[in-house]
Amino acid sequence: METNRHHCERRPAALALVLAVCLMVWTPTAVRAGPPAVFDGRPTLVIVYETTPNPPRHLGEGTAIDWGRPGLTIELLKLVGERLRVNLDFKRVPWKRGLLLLETGEADAIFHSSYVAEREAIGAYPKTASGEPDARRAIFTQSYVLFVTKDSGVTWDGATLGGLGGRPVGATAGYSVVRDLERSGVAVQPGRVPALNLAKLLEGRIAAYAELEGLADQIIRQDAELFRQVVKLQPPLITKPYYLMLSRPFVARDPALAEAVWDALAEVRASEEFRKLEDLYAGGS
């Protein structure tokens, strides 16, 4: 490191070039910071994702995007854009609105979408040669977990849900777990806002709350009362691969690019560059 510092000091004639090199040596995380690269004359993909954070996959709340630390999925897609030399335009909207924008073709892609057969009417998933959803080309895998109060008496053994006492299970409206629970014969009370759903749990208005593990964990850690009173049951309720779903108009317009995007997701996700980003986010850097 001493050699690099000396090199930076003794070549003032090439200050701009050397400064860039020094920044790469001293602040490697800055290389990935910032909005997506721009490629003149290349296609632009409008990608929507929800306003609720899902750490570490996407961070922050509301419509703003912190380009210094947007989340692992945004980092992954930025690398895909660079590999394919396509422009990416990210927008944050509520989940159900994002699905509507995908259906109308106002958005080209949405994440994170688990496979739901009914959603194929509004968008496309990567498929295997046999026509099944291709988990190899998913963005990642995550779990829904049941959250309960400590003295609730609700039980879950991986197969049977008991102790509900006639009360419904809460879940976020529009999420696939609502349909999963209803198909199992469980009464569900959908709610739009995860924090309010957890408040319902504390008030006893729902017996349990089914939510994405990382999303609910983040809310619970930030609220002292929730942290004291809410626990999660194991094993997970369900674990699924989550995809970048593409709009039907986009796939019809450029099917080769659609397949290239899904292929690049799998390739970048397995790359050393992305593994380093995973380490950075896991370490809180």
Backbone as CSV, one residue per row, in Angstrom:
resi,resn,N_x,N_y,N_z,CA_x,CA_y,CA_z,C_x,C_y,C_z
1,MET,0.821,-1.201,0.000,0.000,0.000,0.000,0.860,1.259,0.000
2,GLU,2.023,1.224,0.686,2.916,2.376,0.733,3.408,2.709,-0.664
3,THR,3.704,1.656,-1.470,4.164,1.873,-2.842,3.087,2.577,-3.664
4,ASN,1.830,2.169,-3.504,0.757,2.799,-4.258,0.604,4.262,-3.890
5,ARG,0.735,4.599,-2.616,0.596,5.978,-2.177,1.708,6.828,-2.764
6,HIS,2.947,6.304,-2.772,4.074,7.036,-3.315,3.898,7.267,-4.805
7,HIS,3.379,6.233,-5.489,3.159,6.350,-6.935,2.164,7.470,-7.234
8,CYS,1.128,7.578,-6.391,0.132,8.617,-6.606,0.707,10.001,-6.428
9,GLU,1.718,10.156,-5.548,2.265,11.462,-5.251,3.294,11.934,-6.287
10,ARG,3.948,11.026,-7.027,5.106,11.454,-7.809,4.833,11.601,-9.294
11,ARG,3.540,11.569,-9.731,3.263,11.736,-11.153,2.156,12.770,-11.349
12,PRO,2.399,14.051,-10.997,1.352,15.071,-11.124,0.882,15.263,-12.547
13,ALA,1.708,14.965,-13.551,1.305,15.185,-14.943,0.169,14.273,-15.363
14,ALA,0.035,13.158,-14.688,-1.050,12.221,-15.020,-1.995,12.083,-13.829
15,LEU,-2.282,13.215,-13.200,-3.009,13.201,-11.938,-4.370,12.520,-12.062
16,ALA,-5.119,12.847,-13.117,-6.463,12.294,-13.228,-6.440,10.778,-13.331
17,LEU,-5.530,10.253,-14.190,-5.439,8.816,-14.362,-4.995,8.132,-13.084
18,VAL,-3.960,8.708,-12.450,-3.415,8.085,-11.243,-4.420,8.153,-10.101
19,LEU,-5.160,9.268,-10.014,-6.159,9.388,-8.967,-7.205,8.290,-9.092
20,ALA,-7.590,8.007,-10.325,-8.560,6.934,-10.532,-8.011,5.601,-10.059
21,VAL,-6.735,5.334,-10.362,-6.102,4.094,-9.935,-6.046,4.026,-8.415
22,CYS,-5.680,5.155,-7.789,-5.591,5.180,-6.332,-6.939,4.927,-5.681
23,LEU,-7.991,5.499,-6.250,-9.314,5.277,-5.696,-9.694,3.812,-5.783
24,MET,-9.295,3.158,-6.869,-9.581,1.736,-6.994,-8.827,0.947,-5.937
25,VAL,-7.615,1.378,-5.596,-6.814,0.680,-4.587,-7.386,0.894,-3.200
26,TRP,-7.772,2.153,-2.914,-8.143,2.492,-1.539,-9.622,2.307,-1.244
27,THR,-10.493,2.410,-2.252,-11.928,2.292,-1.987,-12.583,1.365,-3.001
28,PRO,-12.349,0.054,-2.903,-12.877,-0.863,-3.897,-14.392,-0.898,-3.960
29,THR,-15.109,-0.606,-2.842,-16.557,-0.666,-2.884,-17.139,0.456,-3.730
30,ALA,-16.366,1.542,-3.952,-16.879,2.660,-4.745,-17.030,2.310,-6.214
31,VAL,-16.342,1.257,-6.660,-16.406,0.879,-8.067,-17.835,0.515,-8.459
32,ARG,-18.580,-0.105,-7.563,-19.932,-0.550,-7.865,-20.988,0.505,-7.535
33,ALA,-20.620,1.536,-6.785,-21.602,2.540,-6.381,-22.057,3.357,-7.577
34,GLY,-23.293,3.844,-7.518,-23.801,4.711,-8.564,-24.880,4.048,-9.383
35,PRO,-25.607,4.827,-10.169,-26.677,4.291,-11.004,-26.129,3.417,-12.126
36,PRO,-27.011,2.738,-12.863,-26.543,1.857,-13.940,-25.774,2.612,-15.021
37,ALA,-24.874,1.901,-15.670,-24.127,2.476,-16.795,-25.086,2.816,-17.934
38,VAL,-24.705,3.804,-18.742,-25.524,4.227,-19.883,-24.812,3.849,-21.175
39,PHE,-25.533,3.205,-22.088,-24.983,2.773,-23.373,-25.788,3.437,-24.492
40,ASP,-25.157,4.347,-25.202,-25.836,5.095,-26.262,-26.319,4.163,-27.364
41,GLY,-27.538,4.394,-27.795,-28.075,3.636,-28.915,-28.483,2.215,-28.591
42,ARG,-28.486,1.857,-27.303,-28.848,0.495,-26.918,-30.234,0.471,-26.278
43,PRO,-30.892,-0.702,-26.236,-32.244,-0.780,-25.662,-32.257,-0.400,-24.180
44,THR,-33.418,0.042,-23.717,-33.618,0.354,-22.303,-34.709,-0.550,-21.743
45,LEU,-34.411,-1.191,-20.601,-35.395,-2.005,-19.894,-35.895,-1.223,-18.693
46,VAL,-37.192,-1.032,-18.610,-37.808,-0.404,-17.441,-38.123,-1.518,-16.439
47,ILE,-37.457,-1.469,-15.285,-37.589,-2.510,-14.268,-38.228,-1.910,-13.026
48,VAL,-39.339,-2.496,-12.572,-40.004,-2.007,-11.371,-39.787,-2.982,-10.221
49,TYR,-39.737,-2.417,-9.020,-39.699,-3.240,-7.803,-40.345,-2.471,-6.676
50,GLU,-40.682,-3.189,-5.609,-41.587,-2.601,-4.633,-40.932,-1.611,-3.682
51,THR,-41.783,-0.840,-3.028,-41.336,0.248,-2.157,-40.971,-0.229,-0.762
52,THR,-41.363,-1.452,-0.406,-41.013,-2.021,0.898,-39.639,-2.671,0.806
53,PRO,-38.737,-2.418,1.766,-37.408,-3.028,1.692,-37.448,-4.532,1.932
54,ASN,-36.514,-5.240,1.327,-36.350,-6.683,1.544,-34.849,-6.956,1.669
55,PRO,-34.249,-6.627,2.822,-32.793,-6.726,2.990,-32.294,-8.153,2.827
56,PRO,-31.143,-8.372,2.230,-30.296,-7.357,1.586,-30.578,-7.201,0.088
57,ARG,-31.713,-7.744,-0.378,-31.964,-7.769,-1.820,-32.304,-6.390,-2.373
58,HIS,-33.151,-5.635,-1.678,-33.325,-4.217,-2.019,-33.562,-3.454,-0.726
59,LEU,-32.914,-2.299,-0.624,-32.866,-1.552,0.624,-33.592,-0.220,0.478
60,GLY,-33.858,0.413,1.606,-34.549,1.694,1.592,-36.045,1.513,1.435
61,GLU,-36.790,2.563,1.734,-38.239,2.502,1.705,-38.787,3.633,0.837
62,GLY,-39.929,3.401,0.216,-40.520,4.423,-0.634,-39.982,4.354,-2.053
63,THR,-40.138,5.450,-2.783,-39.778,5.455,-4.203,-38.318,5.800,-4.463
64,ALA,-37.608,6.313,-3.460,-36.206,6.712,-3.653,-35.301,5.485,-3.746
65,ILE,-34.193,5.644,-4.480,-33.175,4.593,-4.594,-31.842,5.170,-4.152
66,ASP,-31.221,4.551,-3.158,-29.902,4.957,-2.698,-28.870,4.221,-3.543
67,TRP,-28.287,4.927,-4.529,-27.370,4.263,-5.446,-26.046,3.905,-4.794
68,GLY,-25.774,4.410,-3.605,-24.580,3.982,-2.892,-24.708,2.585,-2.326
69,ARG,-25.950,2.191,-2.034,-26.207,0.868,-1.452,-27.660,0.474,-1.753
70,PRO,-27.957,0.139,-2.989,-29.354,-0.121,-3.372,-29.861,-1.502,-2.987
71,GLY,-28.956,-2.485,-2.843,-29.356,-3.856,-2.552,-28.776,-4.826,-3.567
72,LEU,-28.694,-6.084,-3.160,-28.003,-7.093,-3.974,-28.681,-7.354,-5.319
73,THR,-29.999,-7.360,-5.354,-30.657,-7.640,-6.635,-30.408,-6.522,-7.634
74,ILE,-30.412,-5.277,-7.163,-30.123,-4.163,-8.072,-28.676,-4.263,-8.551
75,GLU,-27.755,-4.615,-7.652,-26.354,-4.802,-8.048,-26.230,-5.907,-9.099
76,LEU,-26.955,-6.999,-8.885,-26.945,-8.115,-9.835,-27.431,-7.670,-11.209
77,LEU,-28.535,-6.937,-11.235,-29.089,-6.498,-12.514,-28.210,-5.458,-13.195
78,LYS,-27.544,-4.616,-12.406,-26.598,-3.673,-13.007,-25.487,-4.419,-13.741
79,LEU,-24.996,-5.501,-13.142,-23.959,-6.298,-13.796,-24.495,-6.969,-15.059
80,VAL,-25.753,-7.415,-15.011,-26.379,-7.988,-16.207,-26.462,-6.941,-17.311
81,GLY,-26.878,-5.720,-16.952,-26.950,-4.645,-17.935,-25.615,-4.351,-18.569
82,GLU,-24.553,-4.339,-17.755,-23.213,-4.089,-18.282,-22.771,-5.208,-19.210
83,ARG,-23.081,-6.442,-18.827,-22.669,-7.581,-19.654,-23.350,-7.553,-21.016
84,LEU,-24.634,-7.191,-21.041,-25.392,-7.190,-22.293,-25.385,-5.840,-22.991
85,ARG,-24.806,-4.828,-22.324,-24.784,-3.466,-22.839,-26.199,-2.976,-23.154
86,VAL,-27.074,-3.115,-22.156,-28.421,-2.564,-22.243,-28.615,-1.586,-21.093
87,ASN,-29.440,-0.586,-21.311,-29.722,0.415,-20.285,-30.839,-0.076,-19.371
88,LEU,-30.724,0.254,-18.094,-31.710,-0.156,-17.102,-32.298,1.082,-16.437
89,ASP,-33.611,1.137,-16.402,-34.317,2.243,-15.755,-35.145,1.658,-14.612
90,PHE,-34.650,1.830,-13.373,-35.317,1.260,-12.205,-36.352,2.227,-11.647
91,LYS,-37.526,1.690,-11.290,-38.577,2.489,-10.652,-39.166,1.672,-9.501
92,ARG,-39.450,2.359,-8.389,-40.052,1.698,-7.234,-41.529,2.077,-7.147
93,VAL,-42.374,1.060,-7.067,-43.822,1.258,-6.964,-44.378,0.174,-6.041
94,PRO,-45.563,0.364,-5.468,-46.183,-0.723,-4.704,-46.316,-1.984,-5.556
95,TRP,-46.210,-3.147,-4.906,-46.129,-4.416,-5.619,-47.288,-4.624,-6.607
96,LYS,-48.506,-4.429,-6.156,-49.649,-4.698,-7.042,-49.670,-3.738,-8.227
97,ARG,-49.234,-2.499,-8.017,-49.141,-1.562,-9.136,-48.050,-2.010,-10.107
98,GLY,-46.960,-2.552,-9.577,-45.899,-3.055,-10.441,-46.392,-4.160,-11.356
99,LEU,-47.210,-5.062,-10.815,-47.774,-6.130,-11.646,-48.675,-5.555,-12.735
100,LEU,-49.428,-4.519,-12.403,-50.292,-3.878,-13.403,-49.458,-3.219,-14.502
101,LEU,-48.361,-2.541,-14.113,-47.493,-1.908,-15.109,-46.870,-2.953,-16.027
102,LEU,-46.552,-4.122,-15.469,-46.000,-5.202,-16.290,-47.062,-5.695,-17.273
103,GLU,-48.272,-5.869,-16.778,-49.354,-6.380,-17.626,-49.652,-5.445,-18.791
104,THR,-49.607,-4.137,-18.560,-49.917,-3.167,-19.614,-48.728,-2.859,-20.510
105,GLY,-47.536,-3.379,-20.162,-46.346,-3.110,-20.961,-45.686,-1.784,-20.637
106,GLU,-46.172,-1.079,-19.596,-45.517,0.162,-19.185,-44.203,-0.118,-18.465
107,ALA,-44.044,-1.321,-17.956,-42.769,-1.788,-17.402,-42.364,-3.040,-18.168
108,ASP,-41.059,-3.229,-18.340,-40.557,-4.403,-19.058,-40.280,-5.583,-18.138
109,ALA,-40.062,-5.310,-16.840,-39.677,-6.376,-15.922,-40.065,-5.995,-14.503
110,ILE,-40.238,-7.033,-13.665,-40.492,-6.827,-12.243,-39.760,-7.911,-11.456
111,PHE,-39.279,-7.546,-10.290,-38.734,-8.540,-9.349,-39.242,-8.183,-7.955
112,HIS,-39.274,-9.145,-7.031,-38.991,-10.565,-7.163,-40.337,-11.273,-7.280
113,SER,-40.540,-12.072,-8.283,-41.799,-12.766,-8.488,-41.580,-14.271,-8.391
114,SER,-42.250,-14.906,-7.423,-42.239,-16.366,-7.404,-43.155,-16.859,-8.520
115,TYR,-43.043,-18.135,-8.851,-43.877,-18.652,-9.936,-45.305,-18.857,-9.455
116,VAL,-46.220,-18.191,-10.108,-47.657,-18.369,-9.890,-48.269,-18.539,-11.279
117,ALA,-48.931,-19.658,-11.506,-49.437,-19.964,-12.852,-50.324,-18.839,-13.381
118,GLU,-51.140,-18.246,-12.502,-52.045,-17.186,-12.941,-51.287,-15.952,-13.436
119,ARG,-50.080,-15.740,-12.944,-49.311,-14.565,-13.366,-48.800,-14.690,-14.797
120,GLU,-48.831,-15.895,-15.352,-48.357,-16.052,-16.731,-49.241,-15.291,-17.714
121,ALA,-50.431,-14.922,-17.296,-51.300,-14.125,-18.158,-50.788,-12.701,-18.307
122,ILE,-49.944,-12.244,-17.350,-49.466,-10.858,-17.390,-47.972,-10.743,-17.642
123,GLY,-47.242,-11.841,-17.541,-45.799,-11.770,-17.734,-45.195,-13.134,-17.970
124,ALA,-43.896,-13.143,-18.280,-43.211,-14.378,-18.649,-42.082,-14.693,-17.673
125,TYR,-41.917,-15.987,-17.414,-40.832,-16.495,-16.580,-39.824,-17.225,-17.465
126,PRO,-38.567,-17.352,-17.018,-37.638,-18.213,-17.759,-38.092,-19.662,-17.644
127,LYS,-37.999,-20.376,-18.738,-38.480,-21.762,-18.764,-37.367,-22.718,-19.189
128,THR,-37.497,-23.964,-18.749,-36.617,-25.031,-19.200,-37.096,-25.518,-20.574
129,ALA,-36.341,-26.433,-21.166,-36.725,-26.980,-22.468,-38.058,-27.714,-22.392
130,SER,-38.402,-28.221,-21.192,-39.665,-28.948,-21.028,-40.828,-28.033,-20.657
131,GLY,-40.546,-26.723,-20.557,-41.623,-25.776,-20.292,-41.879,-25.479,-18.833
132,GLU,-41.018,-25.962,-17.939,-41.160,-25.682,-16.509,-40.397,-24.413,-16.147
133,PRO,-40.794,-23.721,-15.061,-40.007,-22.566,-14.603,-38.568,-22.990,-14.328
134,ASP,-37.616,-22.200,-14.828,-36.191,-22.566,-14.766,-35.549,-21.925,-13.535
135,ALA,-35.513,-22.674,-12.429,-34.967,-22.151,-11.178,-33.484,-21.803,-11.308
136,ARG,-32.797,-22.424,-12.263,-31.382,-22.101,-12.472,-31.201,-20.645,-12.871
137,ARG,-32.230,-20.069,-13.513,-32.153,-18.686,-13.966,-32.988,-17.739,-13.081
138,ALA,-33.290,-18.182,-11.881,-33.958,-17.312,-10.914,-32.953,-16.310,-10.346
139,ILE,-33.470,-15.290,-9.686,-32.592,-14.310,-9.036,-32.017,-14.883,-7.759
140,PHE,-32.871,-15.515,-6.950,-32.428,-16.124,-5.690,-33.592,-16.921,-5.114
141,THR,-33.360,-17.546,-3.973,-34.388,-18.297,-3.270,-34.614,-17.658,-1.908
142,GLN,-35.880,-17.528,-1.506,-36.156,-17.011,-0.174,-37.360,-17.729,0.418
143,SER,-37.579,-17.519,1.725,-38.597,-18.264,2.448,-39.651,-17.356,3.056
144,TYR,-40.879,-17.859,3.071,-41.928,-17.292,3.904,-41.890,-18.001,5.255
145,VAL,-42.024,-17.230,6.316,-41.981,-17.766,7.674,-43.218,-17.282,8.413
146,LEU,-43.699,-18.087,9.362,-44.820,-17.692,10.211,-44.295,-16.972,11.446
147,PHE,-44.816,-15.774,11.684,-44.484,-15.000,12.876,-45.677,-15.026,13.823
148,VAL,-45.406,-15.244,15.122,-46.452,-15.324,16.146,-45.980,-14.583,17.385
149,THR,-46.910,-14.280,18.294,-46.499,-13.748,19.590,-46.034,-14.905,20.474
150,LYS,-45.203,-14.588,21.443,-44.552,-15.622,22.250,-45.536,-16.534,22.969
151,ASP,-46.677,-16.004,23.396,-47.637,-16.802,24.168,-48.836,-17.227,23.330
152,SER,-48.681,-17.275,22.014,-49.843,-17.471,21.137,-50.419,-18.876,21.175
153,GLY,-49.592,-19.890,21.356,-50.051,-21.265,21.276,-50.172,-21.804,19.865
154,VAL,-49.828,-20.990,18.856,-49.871,-21.438,17.462,-48.706,-22.398,17.221
155,THR,-48.976,-23.488,16.521,-47.937,-24.488,16.246,-47.825,-24.738,14.744
156,TRP,-46.622,-25.081,14.321,-46.351,-25.408,12.917,-45.204,-26.410,12.880
157,ASP,-45.455,-27.605,12.329,-44.442,-28.657,12.293,-43.915,-28.915,10.884
158,GLY,-44.232,-28.015,9.961,-43.826,-28.207,8.578,-44.913,-28.826,7.724
159,ALA,-45.974,-29.313,8.379,-47.078,-29.923,7.641,-48.435,-29.449,8.148
160,THR,-48.550,-29.282,9.468,-49.836,-28.949,10.071,-49.737,-27.656,10.866
161,LEU,-50.700,-26.759,10.623,-50.785,-25.489,11.335,-51.908,-25.593,12.356
162,GLY,-51.568,-25.411,13.632,-52.564,-25.575,14.682,-52.600,-24.400,15.635
163,GLY,-53.616,-24.398,16.508,-53.707,-23.384,17.547,-54.156,-22.031,17.073
164,LEU,-54.822,-21.946,15.930,-55.241,-20.645,15.404,-56.432,-20.067,16.163
165,GLY,-57.190,-20.916,16.846,-58.317,-20.437,17.638,-59.379,-19.725,16.814
166,GLY,-59.569,-20.141,15.584,-60.591,-19.537,14.744,-60.208,-18.206,14.119
167,ARG,-58.997,-17.727,14.395,-58.558,-16.445,13.832,-57.810,-16.675,12.521
168,PRO,-57.821,-15.675,11.626,-57.108,-15.821,10.348,-55.608,-15.639,10.512
169,VAL,-54.895,-15.990,9.453,-53.460,-15.719,9.336,-53.297,-14.483,8.454
170,GLY,-52.485,-13.545,8.870,-52.242,-12.354,8.075,-51.190,-12.602,7.011
171,ALA,-51.266,-11.853,5.935,-50.278,-11.921,4.857,-50.384,-10.635,4.041
172,THR,-49.325,-10.311,3.320,-49.326,-9.093,2.509,-50.149,-9.307,1.243
173,ALA,-51.075,-8.405,0.990,-51.945,-8.502,-0.182,-51.125,-8.536,-1.464
174,GLY,-51.479,-9.452,-2.357,-50.797,-9.567,-3.640,-49.636,-10.535,-3.638
175,TYR,-49.187,-10.949,-2.448,-48.075,-11.901,-2.373,-48.599,-13.317,-2.606
176,SER,-47.748,-14.162,-3.170,-48.177,-15.511,-3.533,-48.551,-16.363,-2.331
177,VAL,-48.042,-16.038,-1.150,-48.332,-16.845,0.037,-49.816,-16.791,0.393
178,VAL,-50.518,-15.712,0.015,-51.962,-15.631,0.264,-52.658,-16.809,-0.410
179,ARG,-52.356,-17.022,-1.662,-52.962,-18.115,-2.420,-52.512,-19.471,-1.873
180,ASP,-51.243,-19.585,-1.481,-50.732,-20.842,-0.934,-51.495,-21.236,0.330
181,LEU,-51.723,-20.274,1.223,-52.433,-20.557,2.467,-53.896,-20.904,2.204
182,GLU,-54.528,-20.144,1.322,-55.940,-20.397,1.024,-56.134,-21.781,0.416
183,ARG,-55.195,-22.215,-0.412,-55.297,-23.552,-1.004,-55.124,-24.653,0.028
184,SER,-54.495,-24.307,1.153,-54.342,-25.271,2.249,-55.518,-25.226,3.214
185,GLY,-56.529,-24.404,2.902,-57.699,-24.316,3.745,-57.583,-23.352,4.910
186,VAL,-56.565,-22.490,4.897,-56.347,-21.539,5.981,-57.040,-20.223,5.642
187,ALA,-57.776,-19.670,6.601,-58.401,-18.362,6.420,-57.313,-17.292,6.471
188,VAL,-57.305,-16.393,5.475,-56.248,-15.377,5.355,-56.873,-13.990,5.419
189,GLN,-56.201,-13.105,6.142,-56.589,-11.698,6.155,-55.472,-10.891,5.497
190,PRO,-55.618,-10.536,4.217,-54.566,-9.774,3.542,-54.505,-8.340,4.057
191,GLY,-53.302,-7.800,4.106,-53.095,-6.403,4.454,-52.028,-5.818,3.562
192,ARG,-52.107,-4.524,3.300,-51.198,-3.924,2.318,-49.825,-3.611,2.874
193,VAL,-49.722,-3.327,4.196,-48.470,-2.820,4.764,-47.927,-3.805,5.799
194,PRO,-46.719,-4.369,5.593,-46.178,-5.351,6.539,-46.121,-4.855,7.982
195,ALA,-45.723,-3.606,8.208,-45.633,-3.097,9.580,-47.011,-3.088,10.242
196,LEU,-48.051,-2.755,9.491,-49.399,-2.763,10.050,-49.893,-4.189,10.292
197,ASN,-49.477,-5.113,9.457,-49.826,-6.516,9.679,-49.209,-7.032,10.971
198,LEU,-47.979,-6.632,11.257,-47.339,-7.023,12.514,-48.029,-6.373,13.706
199,ALA,-48.522,-5.155,13.516,-49.291,-4.501,14.583,-50.579,-5.284,14.864
200,LYS,-51.239,-5.772,13.820,-52.427,-6.614,13.995,-52.102,-7.867,14.801
201,LEU,-50.924,-8.407,14.565,-50.491,-9.599,15.292,-50.372,-9.293,16.785
202,LEU,-49.761,-8.176,17.127,-49.629,-7.790,18.533,-50.995,-7.570,19.184
203,GLU,-51.926,-7.032,18.406,-53.259,-6.742,18.943,-54.139,-7.983,19.023
204,GLY,-53.670,-9.110,18.495,-54.448,-10.338,18.542,-55.513,-10.445,17.473
205,ARG,-55.487,-9.544,16.489,-56.509,-9.569,15.432,-56.241,-10.669,14.405
206,ILE,-55.012,-11.132,14.326,-54.653,-12.297,13.519,-53.859,-13.250,14.408
207,ALA,-53.948,-14.548,14.117,-53.275,-15.544,14.952,-51.795,-15.661,14.626
208,ALA,-51.460,-15.408,13.371,-50.073,-15.523,12.909,-49.933,-14.630,11.685
209,TYR,-48.704,-14.364,11.315,-48.439,-13.530,10.143,-47.424,-14.239,9.265
210,ALA,-47.794,-14.503,8.022,-46.909,-15.159,7.057,-46.238,-14.094,6.209
211,GLU,-44.910,-14.016,6.286,-44.198,-12.956,5.572,-42.818,-13.434,5.132
212,LEU,-42.259,-12.743,4.133,-40.885,-13.011,3.719,-39.970,-12.784,4.910
213,GLU,-39.091,-13.737,5.147,-38.309,-13.736,6.383,-37.458,-12.478,6.547
214,GLY,-36.697,-12.123,5.523,-35.807,-10.971,5.631,-36.566,-9.675,5.788
215,LEU,-37.690,-9.553,5.101,-38.491,-8.338,5.163,-39.021,-8.116,6.579
216,ALA,-39.650,-9.161,7.170,-40.216,-9.029,8.513,-39.123,-8.887,9.567
217,ASP,-38.028,-9.616,9.410,-36.918,-9.499,10.369,-36.453,-8.062,10.504
218,GLN,-36.357,-7.358,9.375,-35.892,-5.976,9.379,-36.838,-5.080,10.180
219,ILE,-38.132,-5.239,9.994,-39.115,-4.432,10.713,-39.061,-4.736,12.206
220,ILE,-38.978,-6.005,12.550,-38.976,-6.419,13.958,-37.749,-5.905,14.682
221,ARG,-36.593,-5.925,14.022,-35.361,-5.439,14.659,-35.445,-3.951,15.010
222,GLN,-36.222,-3.210,14.259,-36.291,-1.765,14.448,-37.390,-1.325,15.406
223,ASP,-38.168,-2.273,15.923,-39.275,-1.935,16.824,-39.108,-2.727,18.121
224,ALA,-38.893,-2.022,19.229,-38.581,-2.684,20.508,-39.708,-3.608,20.961
225,GLU,-40.952,-3.174,20.809,-42.072,-4.002,21.261,-42.202,-5.268,20.423
226,LEU,-42.094,-5.122,19.108,-42.126,-6.302,18.247,-40.977,-7.239,18.582
227,PHE,-39.792,-6.689,18.811,-38.616,-7.508,19.109,-38.823,-8.319,20.391
228,ARG,-39.517,-7.738,21.380,-39.756,-8.431,22.650,-40.828,-9.502,22.529
229,GLN,-41.826,-9.263,21.702,-43.018,-10.105,21.757,-43.207,-11.074,20.591
230,VAL,-42.538,-10.841,19.465,-42.787,-11.660,18.270,-41.653,-12.638,18.033
231,VAL,-42.011,-13.864,17.714,-41.031,-14.900,17.371,-41.455,-15.530,16.048
232,LYS,-40.529,-16.212,15.399,-40.884,-16.906,14.158,-40.807,-18.409,14.373
233,LEU,-41.720,-19.098,13.721,-41.781,-20.546,13.828,-40.929,-21.189,12.744
234,GLN,-40.289,-22.280,13.081,-39.508,-23.057,12.122,-40.123,-24.444,12.016
235,PRO,-40.018,-25.095,10.871,-39.304,-24.690,9.659,-40.055,-23.602,8.893
236,PRO,-39.446,-23.054,7.824,-40.155,-22.078,7.004,-41.477,-22.636,6.492
237,LEU,-42.418,-21.751,6.280,-43.712,-22.142,5.737,-43.552,-22.671,4.314
238,ILE,-42.764,-21.958,3.518,-42.496,-22.368,2.138,-41.246,-21.645,1.648
239,THR,-40.456,-22.326,0.839,-39.252,-21.745,0.241,-39.370,-21.839,-1.274
240,LYS,-39.100,-20.725,-1.950,-39.316,-20.673,-3.395,-38.189,-19.940,-4.101
241,PRO,-37.977,-20.269,-5.378,-37.131,-19.408,-6.213,-37.916,-18.171,-6.638
242,TYR,-37.195,-17.066,-6.757,-37.821,-15.799,-7.163,-37.162,-15.290,-8.440
243,TYR,-38.003,-14.808,-9.352,-37.576,-14.535,-10.720,-37.656,-13.049,-11.084
244,LEU,-36.950,-12.711,-12.155,-37.204,-11.482,-12.899,-38.258,-11.845,-13.931
245,MET,-39.480,-11.365,-13.727,-40.547,-11.635,-14.677,-40.548,-10.532,-15.728
246,LEU,-40.654,-10.909,-16.996,-40.629,-9.963,-18.106,-42.026,-9.794,-18.684
247,SER,-42.301,-8.605,-19.207,-43.624,-8.341,-19.767,-43.808,-9.096,-21.081
248,ARG,-45.047,-9.431,-21.384,-45.362,-10.100,-22.645,-44.999,-9.234,-23.856
249,PRO,-45.293,-7.916,-23.839,-44.884,-7.094,-24.983,-43.375,-7.077,-25.206
250,PHE,-42.603,-7.043,-24.124,-41.148,-7.033,-24.273,-40.651,-8.338,-24.883
251,VAL,-41.167,-9.464,-24.378,-40.733,-10.767,-24.900,-41.116,-10.917,-26.362
252,ALA,-42.313,-10.442,-26.729,-42.741,-10.525,-28.132,-41.887,-9.642,-29.026
253,ARG,-41.482,-8.485,-28.487,-40.693,-7.523,-29.278,-39.269,-8.005,-29.496
254,ASP,-38.682,-8.635,-28.469,-37.277,-9.041,-28.579,-37.043,-10.325,-27.784
255,PRO,-37.520,-11.465,-28.295,-37.387,-12.724,-27.555,-35.931,-13.132,-27.309
256,ALA,-35.031,-12.799,-28.228,-33.624,-13.155,-28.035,-33.024,-12.394,-26.859
257,LEU,-33.362,-11.115,-26.743,-32.854,-10.329,-25.619,-33.452,-10.820,-24.307
258,ALA,-34.725,-11.201,-24.318,-35.349,-11.730,-23.110,-34.591,-12.955,-22.600
259,GLU,-34.297,-13.889,-23.502,-33.546,-15.085,-23.093,-32.136,-14.721,-22.643
260,ALA,-31.531,-13.733,-23.311,-30.176,-13.315,-22.939,-30.147,-12.721,-21.534
261,VAL,-31.188,-11.973,-21.182,-31.269,-11.401,-19.832,-31.337,-12.506,-18.800
262,TRP,-32.208,-13.477,-18.995,-32.322,-14.577,-18.032,-31.030,-15.404,-17.969
263,ASP,-30.409,-15.648,-19.126,-29.143,-16.386,-19.134,-28.062,-15.622,-18.364
264,ALA,-27.997,-14.316,-18.604,-26.973,-13.501,-17.943,-27.191,-13.459,-16.436
265,LEU,-28.428,-13.499,-15.984,-28.697,-13.545,-14.548,-28.012,-14.738,-13.907
266,ALA,-28.163,-15.915,-14.524,-27.539,-17.119,-13.978,-26.017,-17.013,-14.012
267,GLU,-25.487,-16.480,-15.105,-24.026,-16.376,-15.241,-23.439,-15.382,-14.248
268,VAL,-24.062,-14.224,-14.106,-23.542,-13.206,-13.197,-23.693,-13.660,-11.754
269,ARG,-24.821,-14.296,-11.443,-25.033,-14.754,-10.068,-23.945,-15.735,-9.622
270,ALA,-23.387,-16.489,-10.563,-22.339,-17.461,-10.242,-20.934,-16.878,-10.330
271,SER,-20.828,-15.593,-10.669,-19.510,-15.001,-10.910,-18.802,-14.611,-9.619
272,GLU,-17.495,-14.511,-9.700,-16.692,-14.074,-8.559,-17.019,-12.630,-8.193
273,GLU,-17.283,-11.806,-9.193,-17.612,-10.402,-8.935,-18.859,-10.281,-8.074
274,PHE,-19.869,-11.079,-8.377,-21.090,-10.993,-7.581,-20.884,-11.595,-6.198
275,ARG,-20.082,-12.637,-6.080,-19.802,-13.204,-4.751,-19.146,-12.174,-3.844
276,LYS,-18.284,-11.328,-4.413,-17.667,-10.265,-3.617,-18.711,-9.267,-3.139
277,LEU,-19.679,-8.959,-3.990,-20.755,-8.062,-3.585,-21.600,-8.697,-2.480
278,GLU,-21.864,-9.989,-2.579,-22.594,-10.679,-1.510,-21.853,-10.563,-0.185
279,ASP,-20.539,-10.714,-0.229,-19.741,-10.582,0.995,-19.824,-9.167,1.564
280,LEU,-19.793,-8.173,0.681,-19.863,-6.778,1.127,-21.186,-6.495,1.809
281,TYR,-22.288,-6.964,1.220,-23.597,-6.723,1.817,-23.765,-7.539,3.109
282,ALA,-23.237,-8.739,3.131,-23.336,-9.556,4.359,-22.561,-8.908,5.497
283,GLY,-21.471,-8.209,5.161,-20.660,-7.557,6.177,-21.120,-6.171,6.533
284,GLY,-22.203,-5.703,5.908,-22.723,-4.381,6.205,-21.920,-3.257,5.602
285,SER,-21.064,-3.561,4.597,-20.204,-2.536,3.990,-20.976,-1.719,2.977
